Amino acid sequence: MPWQESKAILLSLLVIAVAMIGVGILSFSSRISPSDDSENFSNKEYLKSQFEKLKFRYKIAGKYMYYYAFLLAVALNVAYFVLLAPFSDLIRILTHTGLTVMIFGIMHFSIKRRLKKYDKSLQPMMKQLEKLLTEAKKLIEALQSGRVFL
């Protein structure tokens, strides 16, 4: 794209870059990592944080990726608005409509595929983490009430 010739195309590229960086940051923040802090290590807190990160992955795929698709569609339509200026209005409208439908269609199907993958891989982990957190909570309550002797 001749981004030097039009501020709209430059703006379009910047919106796409910001959207990609945003998705990268969201993905990075939801990664599961081992705990390196052995001094302040708490199994319960570690399990809670990992559980929250897994839930956040679902939120990224189910919600934020649609925002990304919207920003991508807007940015590309702005760029094509400038690039297709010499063509007739009908060609421009068809191109913009086709581009928007294509972007949302591809994103929708890839999001649904990702969520199905998460259902197979992340759901079992989340259920196990939930079970461990429930057991830890019950044990702590039992210890505090004095019903369990070590």
C-alpha positions as CSV (number, residue, x, y, z in Angstrom):
1,M,0.0,0.0,0.0
2,P,1.3,3.5,-0.8
3,W,1.2,4.7,2.8
4,Q,3.3,7.7,2.0
5,E,0.7,9.1,-0.3
6,S,-2.3,9.2,2.1
7,K,-2.8,9.9,5.8
8,A,-5.8,7.6,5.7
9,I,-3.7,4.6,4.6
10,L,-1.1,5.4,7.3
11,L,-3.9,5.6,9.9
12,S,-5.2,2.3,8.7
13,L,-1.8,0.7,9.1
14,L,-1.4,2.2,12.6
15,V,-4.8,0.8,13.7
16,I,-3.9,-2.6,12.4
17,A,-0.5,-2.4,14.2
18,V,-2.1,-1.3,17.5
19,A,-4.8,-4.0,17.2
20,M,-2.1,-6.7,16.6
21,I,0.0,-5.4,19.6
22,G,-3.1,-5.4,21.8
23,V,-3.9,-9.0,20.9
24,G,-0.3,-10.0,21.5
25,I,-0.4,-8.4,25.0
26,L,-3.6,-10.1,25.8
27,S,-2.2,-13.5,24.7
28,F,1.0,-12.9,26.6
29,S,-0.9,-12.0,29.8
30,S,-2.9,-15.2,29.7
31,R,0.0,-17.6,29.3
32,I,0.5,-20.2,32.0
33,S,3.8,-20.0,33.7
34,P,5.5,-21.9,36.5
35,S,5.9,-20.1,39.8
36,D,9.5,-18.9,40.4
37,D,8.8,-17.1,43.6
38,S,9.6,-19.9,46.2
39,E,9.7,-17.5,49.2
40,N,6.1,-16.3,48.7
41,F,4.8,-19.5,47.1
42,S,1.2,-20.3,47.9
43,N,-0.3,-23.3,46.2
44,K,-3.8,-21.9,46.6
45,E,-2.9,-18.5,45.1
46,Y,-0.9,-20.2,42.3
47,L,-3.9,-22.4,41.4
48,K,-6.2,-19.3,41.5
49,S,-4.0,-17.4,39.2
50,Q,-3.6,-20.2,36.7
51,F,-7.4,-20.8,36.8
52,E,-8.0,-17.1,36.1
53,K,-5.6,-17.1,33.2
54,L,-7.4,-20.1,31.6
55,K,-10.7,-18.3,32.0
56,F,-9.1,-15.2,30.5
57,R,-8.1,-17.2,27.4
58,Y,-11.7,-18.0,26.8
59,K,-12.6,-14.3,27.2
60,I,-9.9,-13.3,24.7
61,A,-11.2,-15.8,22.1
62,G,-14.9,-15.2,22.7
63,K,-14.9,-11.4,23.1
64,Y,-11.7,-9.6,22.3
65,M,-11.1,-11.3,19.0
66,Y,-14.3,-9.9,17.7
67,Y,-13.1,-6.4,18.6
68,Y,-9.9,-7.2,16.8
69,A,-11.9,-8.2,13.7
70,F,-13.9,-5.0,13.9
71,L,-10.7,-2.9,14.1
72,L,-9.2,-4.9,11.2
73,A,-12.3,-4.4,9.1
74,V,-12.5,-0.7,9.7
75,A,-8.8,-0.2,9.0
76,L,-8.8,-2.2,5.8
77,N,-12.0,-0.4,4.6
78,V,-10.4,3.0,5.2
79,A,-7.4,1.9,3.2
80,Y,-9.5,0.5,0.4
81,F,-11.6,3.6,0.4
82,V,-8.6,5.6,-0.6
83,L,-7.2,2.9,-3.0
84,L,-10.4,2.3,-4.8
85,A,-11.2,6.0,-5.3
86,P,-10.8,5.8,-9.1
87,F,-13.4,3.0,-9.5
88,S,-17.2,3.3,-9.7
89,D,-19.3,3.5,-6.6
90,L,-20.8,0.0,-7.2
91,I,-17.4,-1.6,-7.3
92,R,-16.3,0.2,-4.2
93,I,-19.5,-0.7,-2.3
94,L,-19.2,-4.4,-3.4
95,T,-15.5,-4.4,-2.4
96,H,-16.1,-2.9,1.0
97,T,-19.0,-5.2,1.7
98,G,-17.2,-8.3,0.5
99,L,-14.1,-7.4,2.5
100,T,-16.1,-6.8,5.7
101,V,-18.1,-10.1,5.3
102,M,-14.9,-12.0,4.5
103,I,-13.1,-10.6,7.6
104,F,-15.9,-11.3,10.0
105,G,-16.6,-14.7,8.4
106,I,-13.0,-15.9,8.7
107,M,-12.7,-14.5,12.2
108,H,-16.0,-16.0,13.3
109,F,-15.1,-19.5,12.1
110,S,-11.5,-19.3,13.5
111,I,-12.9,-18.2,16.9
112,K,-15.4,-21.0,17.0
113,R,-12.6,-23.5,16.1
114,R,-10.4,-22.0,18.8
115,L,-13.2,-22.3,21.4
116,K,-13.8,-25.9,20.4
117,K,-10.1,-26.6,20.8
118,Y,-10.2,-24.9,24.2
119,D,-13.2,-27.0,25.2
120,K,-11.1,-30.1,24.6
121,S,-7.8,-29.0,26.1
122,L,-8.5,-26.3,28.7
123,Q,-11.8,-27.4,30.1
124,P,-10.3,-30.6,31.7
125,M,-7.5,-28.5,33.2
126,M,-10.0,-25.9,34.5
127,K,-12.2,-28.6,36.1
128,Q,-9.1,-30.1,37.8
129,L,-8.0,-26.7,39.1
130,E,-11.5,-26.0,40.3
131,K,-11.6,-29.3,42.1
132,L,-8.2,-28.7,43.8
133,L,-9.3,-25.2,44.9
134,T,-12.5,-26.6,46.4
135,E,-10.6,-29.3,48.2
136,A,-8.1,-26.7,49.5
137,K,-10.9,-24.4,50.7
138,K,-12.6,-27.3,52.5
139,L,-9.3,-28.3,54.2
140,I,-8.6,-24.8,55.3
141,E,-12.1,-24.4,56.8
142,A,-11.7,-27.8,58.5
143,L,-8.3,-26.8,59.9
144,Q,-9.7,-23.4,61.1
145,S,-12.6,-25.0,62.8
146,G,-10.4,-27.6,64.6
147,R,-12.1,-30.6,63.0
148,V,-8.8,-31.9,61.5
149,F,-5.8,-32.9,63.5
150,L,-2.4,-33.2,61.9
